[in-house]
Amino acid sequence: MGLAVGFILGGAVSKVVSSLVSDIINPILSVILGAADDLKNAILQIGPVRILYGNFLSALIDFTVVAAVVYFGVNMIGINKLDKKKE
């Protein structure tokens, strides 16, 4: 039951979290990290090698926010308590 609720909750909030990350968090981080246009375009150039870390960082932030919402939704709100009442 908990896994199903986590899956549904994760799917339901993914658009909100994506918008939060791309519209609010990424512009703030791009200013801090010095990426002028967008965090997804941030690169680290070492000689001829270009490391595109911005897109990975954006996906990592997105995952972290979704994981926190699912964790707190299951543990803090009391969805686990519903499973225990059935037993």
CORFENMO-V249741 format. One record per backbone hydrogen bond with DSSP energy under -1.0 kcal/mol. CO is the residue of the C=O (numbers start at 1). NH is the residue of the N-H. Records with the same first field share a line. If there is no record, write none. Layout:
# CORFENMO-V249741
CO=NH + NH
This chain:
# CORFENMO-V249741
1=5
2=6
3=7
4=8
5=9
6=10
7=11
8=12
9=13
13=17
14=18
15=19
16=20
17=21
18=22
19=23
20=24 + 25
21=26
24=28
25=29
26=30
27=31
28=32
29=33
30=35
38=41
39=42
42=54
44=51
46=49
49=46
51=44 + 53
53=57
54=58
55=59
56=60
57=61
58=62
59=63
60=64
61=65
62=66
63=67
64=68
65=69
66=70
67=71
68=72
69=73
70=74
71=75
72=76 + 77
74=80
79=83
80=84
81=85
82=86
